[in-house]
Structure formats: structure tokens, C-alpha cells
Amino acid sequence: MYYMVMESPTTPDNLDHVLKDQGNFILTVSQFYNQEALSDVVLKVGEARFHGHKFVLAKSSDVFRTMLYEKPWSQNVREEIELSETAECQSVFDRFLRYLYTAEISISADSAIGILCLADKYNVASLKVLCTSYMVEHTKSPKVRNALNWYPWAKALHLENLIHQCTKTIAWNTDVILKSPQWINMDIDFVCDILESSELVTQSEFGLFLALSQWLLDESHVLHLTEASSRLLPLIRFPQMKVVELREVENCELAHRDDSNGILMDLVGQAYRFRSLCPAQTELGISFNQKFFLPRDYLDLAVDQVRIQNTLRFGIQVDVKTGVGPVPSTAKEGEWKITYRKSGDTGVWTVQMYCHESAMVNSEARIQASLVVFNEEDKVVQVERAPTCICGRTNSLTMQLTIADSEEAKNMLVLIKPVPH
């Protein structure tokens, strides 16, 4: 196939025109992939041997260029070069090498890590970008397995876009991970990353604590309990637990072990202090706006659930109840009204939340709100969050949500989270 790029017809004839024949050039080069004809180097990878061409390798990879042409490396180059690769990379080296000749590659979830590592090792920038883009797309929720498998590689290679997407998918599906057999085998850095996140969608903070307790007390971690407790327990937001849950924490095994009791009881004490002082924080001039005191997206705080295709909700006010003030409680005495609207077939939802005086403290309700969208299998596929908003008699909170995938989205939960200041 021939491509020709020319200036506009009004361009003077005496100026140069650029003509391109990229398709034919790639086709010509691709014919030499792993062909002995004109080959001037053999690459040995594991038990496999590949006939290569120094120029093709060098034009695509500055690592190969240094190895094959620059002194003192080139002085030691033999006709056959043995490359040391992991089993993961060996299994896809043929695809990687073919890309250098054809500028295309076949990739799947199983082969992505090997291809990415080769692209990084040999500094093939274009392939690294393509591979990363594929992985970002295939770590979107609910693809939790890919996110878990690729997250450590994303961090090791400093791939910020992939780190962000893996983190989001993991955060949205926290409870799935905590209940999986793999949870106990997660390393401490991964557990720390999860618990540090404010974007977790989880049933409750108490559930996070129970999962962490299981991890800390497992035989594979308990020998380092003092160090691990000091690092991980402060990431649990004890002030977001109810009194009955705090009492269970005080009676748990960690509370009776010398290597974890001290820090755990200190954190529980901070939770009780929060419960005692928060209702009067304005008068006392105390701030509780650090992450430790703020709620995550707890499913226990859901006030309403909507079927995405349920048009009966449009334009109708729904009465719901929340706790009053930011101190967690089993009592739900704060009254709210929620109105849902949808803009035609665009998939844009507008959700308005109006608070009643019963939900206010000092004539205002300070809240954060989240809309959590699930698929048919109850996996989170989308989350929309509103920043802290102060609702009162004359102002409400309005959120807009554009459904990313109308086929996959089935249910939406509305979370209203009272927060301190």
C-alpha cells in the first residue's frame, strides 16, 4: 500500500513535497524476521535461536545499538549472543522480536507482563507505550485479577497511568480482595497501599480491621507483628467505627498481645476522643479533618438503591435517613429527600439531595456523597464522588453521573456521609 502526503494544490511547484511509502517499507523489513538471509547475528534465548539483523535491532532499541555497535561492547560481540531472560520473557521473545521488524504485536493478559518487561529492558519506547495502554484498558473494573497481577509491575516500572488504573480497580473491589484466598499472601507494601487509600469501596471500616487482623495474625506475618502493627494499624480509621465495634476491637486477640496491644489501644482511645469531642468541635475549636477521621465509601452508609433502567424513579422524590452528625451511630434520624432525573438517552443522571432540619447540626449538614454503580455480578464499575458540601435550608447537593457503559451498569447506590470539619 502506498501513502503520499502532499501540500495543498496552491503550493508553488518549486517547493519540495514529502512522499511516503511507509507500508511498503514495513512490509519489506518484516520479510526478514528470523530469516537467515542477510542475518549477521543470532540471538539465543533459552533453548530458542533467532536470526537477527544488527541494523534492525539497533534502529529500534538503543540497548541493542550499544550492544552491537558501540565500543567496548561491540568488540566482544560474537555471531551468537546469549540473552538472559526470565521464563515469562522467554515465552514471548519471538513476539517482541517480530515487533522490531513489523511494528505490530499480538498481546493478551497472560503475555502482557513479559512483553512489557522486554520493552522496558531493551528501551523500545513505542512498544512500552502500546503495552501500557493495553494494560490500562484491561485493568478497568471489574477486571480485578489483572489489576492485582499488574500493580506491582506498574510500581516497579513507574508507570503512573497504569498505577492509577490498578489502584482504582483494587479500591473499588476491596471486599472481593479481602475475601479472596490471595489476601493472606499479599506483601506488606500492598496491604499498606490499600489501607492508605481514601477511595476504597467497602462494607465498613470494621470489616477492614477484621481483614487486617487476619493478615497480621497469620503464621506468615505474626513473627513481625510489632513492626507490621505499627505500620498498618494506624491506617485503620477507628473513629469511623460504631461503639459496639470499638468494644469488639478492645476484646480482640490483637488487643491481648504484648506486641500489638499498645498501639491498638492508643488508636481506640483516639476514636473515643473523637466521639466525645466531635459534637462540640465548633465550640471547642477542634479540627478533625485529617484522613484518620474521615469516612471512606462504606456500603453500610447507602441510603438508596436504584436500578439503572428503572424510569419510574425519574422526577420522584425519595425519602431516606442518615445518621445526624459525623459520629457513627446505629440511629438514623436525619431525614433527606433525593430526586433522580435522566437526560434522554444520553446516560446522564442528575441526583439532587435535600436535607431536613433533622439532619442538621448547628443549622447545617456537612457531607460527602458518592454514587456507586454496580454490574449484574455486583462488581463496582463506576464511582462518582462529590467533595465536601454544606447543605442547609436553602441549598442542596446536586451530582451528575454520566454512565460510562450503559450495558454493564445495572444498579446504583447513593451514599451520604456526614463528615467533621
N, C-alpha and C positions, 0 to 999 in steps of 0.2 A: 504494500500500500504506500502511496506517495503523498506527502504533505507539502504544500507550498504556501508560504506566508509572504505576502507582498504588500507594499504600500498602497495607498488609495490611488485610483486612476489619475488623479490630478497631480501625482508626484512627477516631477521632471524626469525624463528618460535618462539623463546623465548621472542620476544618483544611483548608488548601489542598492540592490534588492537582496533580501535574505531568502534563500530557498532551502528547505529542509527535507530530508529523506530519512526521518528517524525510524520509521517502521522497518524499512529495508535494512538499515544499519543493525538494528537489534536482531532481525532475522538472520542476517549474515553471521554475526558473532555467535548467536545461540547454537548454530550448527556445529560449533567446535566444542561444545560442552562434553567433557570426559571422552574426547576423541584423541587418539594417539597422533593424528595428523598435526604436524607443526608443534606438537607438545614439547615443551622444554623443561618441564618439572613434573614430578609425581608426588602427590600428597598421600601419605599413609596415615589413615585414621582408624585406629583399632585394627581390625583384620582387613579392612577395605582399602583399596588403592584407587586414586583418581588421577587421570591425566589432566594436567593443567597447563595454562599458558601464562607466563610471568606477566606479560603486559596486561592481560585481562584482570588478573588478580590485583596487580598494582594500581590499576586505574580505579578500582572500586574500594580498595582498602589501603589506607596509609600504613597499617601494620604489615600487610604483605609487601608493600612498597619498600619499607625499611628492611624487612627480612630478605627480600630478593635482590635489591639494588644498592642499598647504602652500606658502605663500609662502617665497621668491621664485619657487620652481619653477613653481607653478601660474599665475603671471602670464604666463609665456612659453609655456604650453601652447596649441597650435593644435588645430584639429579633426582634423588628421592628424599623428601623431607617428612619426618615423622612428627605429627602434631598430637600433643597430649590433650585429649578431650574427655569430659565425663561421659558416662553411658548415655545420659539424656541428650547430650550434644552429638555424640556419635550417631545416634539413631536418626538424626535429621541433617547430618552434614551434607548429604547428597542434595537435599533441597536448598540448603544455604549456598552451596557451590553453584547450583543451577541458577540461582537468583543473580549471581555475579555475571552470568552470561545472558540471561533472558529478561532481567528486571521484573520477574513475576515469581510468586511462590505460593505453594499450597500449604495452608495452615489450619490447625484445629486446636481445640482446648488442650488436647494431650501433647501436641507438639510445640505449643507456643513458647514455653519456657526455654526449651532447647534452642529454638530459633532466636529468641531474644538474647540469650547468653552469647551465642555466636556473633550476632550483630554487634553486641557491645564489646566483646573481646577483640574483634577484628576492626572495630570502629567503622562499620558500614552504616553510616548515619541514616540513609534513606530507608533501609530495611528496619532499622530500630524504630523509626517514626511509624512505619506501616504496622509493624508488630505491636507497638504500644497502642496505636489507635484501635486495632482489632481487640486487644485485651481490655481496653477501656469499655468498648461496646459490649463485650461479653462478660463483664463483671457487674452489669446493671442488675439491680434486684429484679427477680428473686434468685439470681444465679450465685448463691452463697458459696457453693463449693469452689467455684473459680476464684471468687474474692478471697477466700481463705488461703487457697493454694498460691495465689499470685501476690498477696500482700507483702510477705517478707522479701520477695524479689524486687518488688516496686521500691521498697525502702532501701534495699541494698544498692540498687542502681539509681536511686534518687529520681525516680520517675514521678514527678509531682501529680500529673493528671491521673495516673493510674493509682497512686496512693489515695488521692481524693475519692475516686470512684469506689475502690475497695473499702475504704473506711466508711463511706456512706452505706453501701450494701450490708456490711457487717453490723453497723449501728442499727439499721432498720430491722435486722433479723436477729437481734441479740438473743432473744429467748430460744430460738431454734438452735443457736450455737451452744448456749448454756446447757441445753438438754441433750446435746449430742455426745456420743462416746469420745469424740476427739477433745472435748473441753478439758478434761483432766491432763491431757498431754500437751496443751498449749504452753509455750515458754512464758516466763515472767514478763518479758518485754511486751508480748502480745496482750497478756492479761492487763498490764498497765495501760496500754493504748486504749483498750476497750473501756476501762473504768474511768479514764480521764475525759472521755467524750461526753459532751452535753447533748449530743444528737441521738442518744440511744432511744429506741422504741422498745419498752419493756413493761412487763406487768406491774412491777413495783420495785422500789429500792430495796425492800426487804428480800425480794426474790434474788436480787443481785448479791446481797450479803450471803444468802444461803449457798448460792453457787460458788462464791469466793471461798466460803468456809470449807466446802467440799474440796476445792482445789488446794487450799492451804494444808488441809489435814491428810491429803493423800500421801501414801508412803513415799512417792517420788519427790515430794516437796517438803515434807514435815521436818526433815533434818535441818532445813534452813528456815524454820518457821519465824524466828526472831527477825531476821533480815527481811523476809518476804512480808511479814505482817507490818513492819514499819513502813514499807514502801507501798503496800496495796490497801491496807485498811483505811488510811486517810482519804482514799478516793471514793469510798462509800459515803453517800450523803445521808448520814444518820438523822439529821434534822427533818428529813422527808419521810420518816417512819412514824407510824401511829404509836401511841403509848403501849398498847398491848404487844406490838412488835419489838419495841425497845426493851420491854421486860423479857421477852424471849431471848434477845441478844445477851442480856445480863446473865441468863441462865444457860447459855450455850457452852459447848466444850472449850471454845477459844477463850471464853471468859474465866475458865478454871485452869488454864495452863499458864505457868510462870513466864513462858517465852512470848505470850501474846496478851496476857491479862492487862498489863499496864497501859499500853497504847489503846486497847479496845475500850477500857473503862474511861479513859480521858475523852475519847471521841463521843461516847454515850453521854458523858457529862456535858459536853458542848451541845448535844441535841436537847437535853433537858433545859439547859440555859436558854436556848433558842425558844423553846416552848414557853418558858416563863417570861422572858423579856420582850419577845416579838410583839405581843398585843399592845405593849406600851412603848414601842420603839420611837414613835414620834415625840412623845413627851420626854423620853429619856435621851433622845439624840443619838440613838444607836443605829448603826447600819448593818444589815445582813445581806448585802448584795454580792458577796463572794459566791463562787460556784458551789461551794460546800453546802450552802443554804438554799440553793435554787432547785426547783423540780426539773426532772427530765420529762420525756414524753411517756408518762405512765398510763397504761391502758386502764388502770383502775380509776383514772380521772375522767374517763369517757362519759359524756353526758347524753350523747345521742348517736344513733347508727342509722345510716341511710343507704338504701340500695341505689346504686348509680343510675339505674334505668327507671327508678320509681318517680314518675312525673307527678304523682299525687301530692308530693311534698311541696311542689313549686308554689310559692306565694302564700303558703300557710305558716302561721306561727306555731312553734312547738314550745311547750313549757318544759323546762328542765331545772335541776337543782344542783348546786355545788356546795362545798364547804364555805364557811364565811371566814375570810382572812387567810393568811398564808400558813398557819399552823395546821398540820394534817390532823384530820378528825374523821371519825366514822359518821358523824352527824352531817346531814346535807340539808341545810336550812336556807341557803342563798338561792333565791329564785331568779331565773333568766328566761328570756324568750329568744328563740332562734328562728330566723326566716331564711328560706332557701329560694334562690332563683337561678335559672339556667338560660343562657343566651342562645336560643335557637338550637342549631345542630353544631355549634362551634365547640362544644365541650367545655365552655367556660361557666363555672359555678360562682355565684356570689352568695356568701353566707354572712348574715348580719346577726350580731349578738347584742341584746339589750338587757341591762341588769336592773333588777328591782332594788328598792332600798334595803330589802332584807339581805342582799348580798354585799352591801357596802360596809366599810369600816371608816369612820370619820368622813362620811359623805362621799366615799369613792371606793371603787373596786379596782385594785391594781392586779392585772392578769397578763399572762401569756396564753396564746391559743395555738392549737395545731389541728390541721386536717390530715388524717392518716388514711391512705387509700390501700385497700387490700385486693388481691385477686381471688379467684374462686377457691384456691387452696389456702386462703388466709395468710398468704405471704404479703408483706408490705411492698408495694411497688411505687409509692409516691408519698411524699410528706411535704406539706406547706405549713410554714411557721410564721406567726406574726410576732413582731418584737413586743416588748412590754408596753401595755396600753392602760391608760387610766379611764375607766368607764364611770359615768355618773348619771345624774338625772337628765342631762341634756346631750350627752354624747355616747355613742355606741361603738362597737368594733366591727368593721367590715373587712372581710377577707375575700380574695378572688383566687380561684383554683382552676387552672387550665388542665384538663385531664390529658395526660401525655399519651396514653394508649386506651382508647375507649373500649376496645375488645377485651383487654386484660383487666381493666378496672371493674370491680363488682360492688364493693362496699366502701363506705367512708365513715370513719369515726371522727367525732368532734370532741376535742379535749379542751377544757377550760381549766387553767392552772393559776390559782391565786399565788402571788409572789410578794416577798417582802421588798423593802427598799433600803 
